[in-house]
Amino acid sequence: MDKSSLLEKYLQYQLEHGKKPESVYLFMKKLKKTDADFFAHFSNFEALDRYFWVHVFDATRHKLEADAQYGEFSAAEKLSAFYFLWTQELMQHRSYMLMLAEKSVKGINPMDSALHDFRHAFLDYASGIVSAGISAGQIADRKFVSDQFKHGLWVQTLFLLNFWLKDTSKDFEDTDAAIEKTVNIGFKLMGENLFDEVLDFGKFMFQRAKKSF
């Protein structure tokens, strides 16, 4: 069995039983396979949990990058396209996602260790988005601050994830609107704005003060 097939069977088992398999041995026995077939790809179920998130992320990113138009998008358009397609990819696993969310009052826990590999993959992707935005003048290059923008985008991603999980609107129209508004606000904050004007004014006043002494 390959990794994707194992993941599919693992998710199916949880949906049918409402919990994880008791052991790798029993899980693979049910599939009429051996432990070796599992351990050839994963060390334990926790590794499979992490793979789920990375699998969906990679599928989303590969589809985006296969689209020639995606390369011509602005930084904000690329991020919006990612979120729209990512939630569509997650739709294939919505029942499983809802099951995960039910185990936590606040939805998907941002501290969940299963998100670890996905977080690193997303931060790498977000760094590229930010760098492209800075180069194109769409994001302000702020010393000591720009490097933190990717972390803000990660928080935004988790917000949209839990928003989507709670969305009961027709065709998830509210999630689409939330994506547009969230990305728009995020890029306004990362772009030239009142923060920069206040900073420039502060520098001006500091320089004037120095000349007075």
N, C-alpha and C positions, 0 to 999 in steps of 0.2 A: 504493500500500500504506500502511496505517496503522502506527503504532508497534508495536502488539500483534502484527500479522501479521509484521512484520520480525523481532521478537524470537523468535517461534515458529520461523521459518525458520532463524534464526541458531543457536538451540539445537539444532534438528534436524541442521543441518550438522555441528556439533561432535560430536554423538553418533554420527553416521555416519562421520566422518573422524578423530575423536579429537584434533582440533586446530581452531584458528580458521581461517577462510578466509584465503588468502594476501593478498588485497586486496579492497577494496570493489568494484572493477570486476569481478573474476572472480566474486565472490559474487553480485552483482546480475545478471551475465550468465547465471549458472546459473538464476536465477529468471526470466530473460527480461524483466528490467527494466533501467532505466538508473541511472547514478550519481545522477542528480538525485532519483530516487525514494528513495534512501537519505539523501542529504544534506539532504533536506527535513525530516528528523526528527533525524538524528544527525550529529555531526561526524566520528566515527570509531568503531571497534569498542569502544574503551574507554568511550565514552559509552553504548553499547548494554549493556556489562557493568554499568555503574552503574544503568541503567534496569531491568535484570532485578530487582535487589534492591528498588528503589523500587516497581516494578510489583506485586510480591508483597505488600509492606507495605501499599500503598494498597488493594489488593483486600481484604486482611484487615481493615483499619480501616473501610472503607466498609460491609462486611457487618456488622461489630459495631455501628456507629453506626446502621444501619438497623433494628436490633432494639430495640424499645421497652424491653424488660427490661434491656438493657445499661446504660441511663441510671440505673437504680435500684441498680446493683451498688455494693458498696464498692470502694475503690481496689484492694485485693488481688484481689477477684473480677474486676474489669475487667482487671487484668494477667494473671491466670490465663486468662481467656477469650481474651485476645489470643494468648497462647502456644499454647493448644490449637488455635485456628483457624489461626494462622500456620503451625504445623507441618503442618496438614492441607492448607493451600494449597501449601506447599513439596513435599508428597507428589507433586503433579502433575509435579514436576521432579526427583524424587529421583535418577534415573539421571544427570542432568546435574550435580546437586550432588555425587554420589559421584565423578564424574569430576574435578570441581574439587578435592575433598578429597584425591584420590590424588596430586595434584601437590605436596601439602605433607604432610610427615610428621605434623604436628600438626593436620591438618584445615584448616578455613577459617582463613586467617591474619587476625587482627584488624587488621593493618596493611595489608591489601589495599586498594589505592586504589579498587577497585570498590565497596567498602562505604561510601565517603565520603558519598554523597547519602542512602543508607539510614540511616546513623548520625545525620545531622542531622535527618532526618524522625522517627526514633525518639526522639531526645533531646527534640524538641519535644512528642511524644506523652507521653513519660515525665514531662516537666515538668508537664503537665496532671494526670497521675495523682498525682504528689507533692503538687501544690497542693490537689487535691480531698481527698487523704488528710489533709493538715494542717488544712484547714478543718473536716473531719469529726472531728478528734481521733484519727484512726487512725494518724497519723504525727507524731512529735515535731518541733516547730519549734525546731531547734537553730541558734543564730546561727553563721554562717560554715560550717556543716556541711550544712544542708538543701539548699543549692544544688548540692551535690555528689552528692546521692542519685541523680539521673538518670544520672550516669556509672556508678554502681554497678549500676544496672538494665541499662545497656548491656553491661557485663561479664557480667552474669547472662544476658543474651540470647545472647551469643556462646558461653557455656558450654553453654546448652541446645541451641543449634544443632549444635555438635559432638557433644554427647551423643546427639542424635537421629540424626546421621549414622552413629554407631557402634552404634546400638541394633539388636539382632537378636532382640529379644523378640517374642512373638506380639502382633500388632496394635499394636506399639510401646507395650506396657503400661508398660515401664520408663521411657519418656519421659514418659508421663502422670504417673507417680509422681514423677519428678524435677521436673516442673513444679510439682506441689503442694508438695513439700518445699522447693524452692528459693524459691518465692514466700512460703511460710510463714516460713521463716528470715529472708528479706530484710525482711519487714514487722515481724518481731519486733525486728530490729536497728534499724530506722527508728522503731519505736515507743518508748514509755516503757519503759526497761529498766534493767539494772544500771549501764550507762554514765551514765544521768542521776542515779541515786542516788549514784554515786561523785562526779560533778560537783557535786551539791548538798552533799555532805559536804565536798568540797574548799573550796567557797565558805564554808561554815559555819566551818571551821577557820581560813580566811584572815581572816574577820571577827573571830573570837575572838582571833587573834594580833594584829590591829591594835589591839584594845581593851586588850591587855596592855601596849602601849607608851605 
